[in-house]
């Protein structure tokens, strides 16, 4: 890290020393999401931001990052507090490099926690919230298996909370092999309700203490 970046980081945490909960939105933008699905996803992202903006504490404590995965894994938005989050307009193309995307999300969470510790900032268990309409595609199987093993180890050690949501023709059985938590099947393209639920869950986290055990609202937008 450059000296200027280090100084910016120190200023950021000095101006807002509140505990942080980082949330990585891990979003499938492969070609099967073209048309109505990607438009509905973009609308859901705006609803997520707008809902979180109503909670003053969440504005200070929740950090959002966006990573997309198709034939490439791209960091669209690094961690920012909600007031700085400008929902991107996503487009769809390519295959589904899901294993590589999970690795990137876990790398980002680990690095962000190091920054919190360096700056004396408390933090909640990070969230990774993945949405896909398919399954891992066009990438080596060992990449996917290593991602699943790493994810399960991180969850067992309470280093991350991982949520997988399957859309339309997503392979739910395959998603169930990636994590200990049962994946949720989205009802139709109800992205707005899904993201409003995520916002409510994040707000509940922000209102709690970092070590609290929370009961999340039921995901009425989907089925288990």
C-alpha positions in Angstrom: 0.0 0.0 0.0 1.3 3.5 -0.9 1.8 6.1 1.7 -1.0 8.2 0.3 -3.4 5.2 0.4 -2.4 4.4 3.9 -3.1 8.0 4.9 -6.5 8.0 3.2 -7.3 4.8 5.1 -6.3 6.3 8.5 -8.4 9.4 7.7 -11.4 7.2 6.7 -11.4 5.3 10.0 -10.6 8.4 12.1 -13.6 10.2 10.7 -15.9 7.2 11.1 -14.7 4.9 13.9 -17.9 2.9 14.0 -17.7 -0.9 13.9 -18.0 -2.2 10.3 -19.8 -5.0 8.6 -18.5 -5.7 5.1 -20.8 -7.2 2.6 -19.6 -8.5 -0.8 -22.4 -8.8 -3.4 -21.2 -11.6 -5.7 -23.3 -11.3 -8.8 -23.6 -13.6 -11.8 -23.5 -11.6 -15.0 -23.2 -14.5 -17.5 -25.0 -14.5 -20.8 -28.0 -16.3 -19.5 -28.8 -13.2 -17.4 -29.3 -11.1 -20.4 -32.5 -9.1 -20.9 -35.2 -9.1 -18.2 -33.1 -10.8 -15.5 -30.2 -8.3 -15.6 -32.6 -5.4 -15.6 -34.4 -6.8 -12.6 -31.0 -7.3 -10.8 -30.1 -3.7 -11.5 -33.4 -2.5 -10.1 -32.8 -4.7 -7.0 -29.4 -3.0 -6.4 -31.0 0.4 -6.4 -33.7 -0.8 -4.0 -30.9 -2.1 -1.7 -29.1 1.2 -1.6 -32.3 3.2 -1.2 -33.5 1.1 1.7 -30.2 1.2 3.5 -30.1 4.9 3.1 -33.0 5.2 5.5 -31.0 3.9 8.5 -28.5 6.4 9.9 -26.5 3.7 11.8 -26.3 1.4 8.8 -24.9 4.3 6.8 -21.9 4.3 9.1 -21.5 0.6 9.7 -22.4 -1.3 6.6 -19.8 -1.5 3.8 -20.8 -2.7 0.3 -18.6 -4.2 -2.4 -19.7 -5.6 -5.8 -18.0 -8.4 -7.7 -19.4 -9.7 -10.9 -18.6 -13.0 -12.5 -19.0 -14.2 -16.1 -16.0 -15.3 -18.2 -14.1 -12.8 -16.0 -14.3 -11.9 -12.3 -14.4 -8.2 -11.9 -14.3 -5.9 -8.9 -17.0 -3.4 -9.8 -17.1 -1.6 -6.5 -14.6 -1.9 -3.6 -15.8 -1.6 -0.1 -17.6 1.7 0.6 -20.1 2.8 3.2 -23.6 3.0 2.0 -23.7 6.7 1.5 -20.9 6.4 -1.0 -22.4 3.4 -2.8 -23.6 4.2 -6.4 -25.4 1.1 -7.7 -23.8 0.0 -11.0 -25.6 -0.8 -14.2 -24.6 -4.3 -14.9 -24.6 -6.1 -18.3 -24.5 -9.8 -19.1 -22.1 -11.9 -21.2 -19.9 -15.0 -21.1 -19.7 -18.1 -18.9 -19.9 -18.6 -15.1 -16.6 -18.5 -13.3 -18.1 -19.0 -9.9 -15.1 -20.7 -8.1 -12.7 -17.8 -9.0 -15.4 -15.3 -7.8 -15.7 -17.0 -4.4 -11.9 -16.9 -4.0 -11.9 -13.2 -4.8 -14.7 -12.4 -2.4 -12.9 -14.3 0.4 -9.6 -12.6 -0.4 -11.3 -9.2 -0.2 -12.9 -10.0 3.1 -9.6 -11.2 4.6 -7.8 -8.0 3.4 -10.5 -5.7 4.7 -10.4 -7.3 8.1 -6.7 -6.7 8.2 -7.3 -3.0 7.5 -9.9 -2.9 10.4 -7.4 -4.5 12.8 -4.6 -2.2 11.7 -6.7 0.8 12.4 -8.3 -0.4 15.6 -11.8 -0.7 14.2 -14.2 -3.4 15.5 -16.1 -5.4 12.9 -18.9 -7.9 12.5 -18.7 -11.2 10.7 -18.4 -10.3 7.0 -21.2 -11.4 4.6 -20.8 -12.7 1.1 -24.1 -12.7 -0.8 -24.0 -14.6 -4.0 -26.6 -14.7 -6.8 -26.5 -17.0 -9.8 -28.9 -18.4 -12.4 -26.6 -21.3 -13.2 -23.7 -23.3 -11.8 -19.8 -23.1 -12.2 -19.0 -23.2 -15.9 -16.0 -23.2 -18.1 -13.4 -23.2 -15.3 -11.3 -26.1 -13.8 -13.2 -28.2 -11.4 -10.4 -28.0 -8.9 -10.8 -24.2 -8.7 -14.4 -24.7 -7.7 -13.6 -27.5 -5.2 -10.9 -25.5 -3.6 -13.3 -22.5 -3.3 -15.9 -24.7 -1.7 -13.4 -26.2 0.8 -12.1 -22.7 1.7 -15.6 -21.4 2.1 -16.7 -24.2 4.4 -13.6 -23.7 6.5 -14.1 -20.0 6.8 -17.8 -20.5 7.8 -16.8 -23.2 10.4 -14.4 -20.7 11.9 -17.1 -17.9 11.8 -14.8 -15.8 9.5 -17.6 -15.2 7.0 -21.4 -15.7 6.5 -22.1 -17.0 3.0 -25.5 -16.9 1.4 -26.3 -18.3 -2.1 -29.4 -17.5 -4.1 -30.4 -19.4 -7.2 -32.4 -17.6 -9.9 -34.6 -19.3 -12.5 -32.7 -22.4 -13.8 -29.9 -22.3 -11.3 -28.5 -25.7 -10.3 -29.6 -25.7 -6.7 -28.1 -29.1 -5.9 -24.7 -27.9 -7.1 -25.0 -24.7 -5.1 -25.8 -26.8 -2.0 -22.3 -28.4 -2.3 -20.5 -25.1 -2.0 -21.6 -24.1 1.5 -23.0 -25.4 4.7 -25.9 -23.0 4.5 -28.8 -24.2 2.3 -29.2 -22.1 -0.8 -32.4 -20.1 -1.4 -34.4 -20.3 -4.7 -35.6 -16.8 -5.7 -39.3 -16.7 -6.6 -39.4 -15.5 -10.2 -37.2 -12.4 -10.6 -38.2 -10.8 -7.3 -34.8 -9.1 -6.9 -36.3 -6.0 -5.2 -37.8 -8.0 -2.3 -34.6 -10.0 -2.0 -32.5 -6.9 -1.7 -34.9 -5.2 0.7 -34.6 -8.4 2.9 -30.8 -8.1 2.6 -31.0 -4.4 3.6 -33.2 -5.3 6.6 -30.8 -8.0 7.6 -27.8 -5.6 7.3 -29.7 -3.0 9.4 -30.3 -5.6 12.1 -26.6 -6.3 12.1 -25.8 -2.6 12.4 -28.1 -2.3 15.4 -26.4 -5.2 17.2 -23.1 -5.7 18.9 -20.3 -7.4 16.9 -20.6 -10.7 18.9 -24.4 -10.9 19.0 -26.2 -13.9 17.6 -29.0 -12.6 15.3 -32.2 -14.2 14.1 -32.7 -12.9 10.5 -36.1 -12.2 9.1 -37.5 -15.1 7.0 -36.7 -14.9 3.3 -40.3 -14.7 2.0 -39.0 -13.8 -1.4 -37.6 -17.3 -1.9 -37.9 -21.0 -1.0 -35.4 -23.3 0.6 
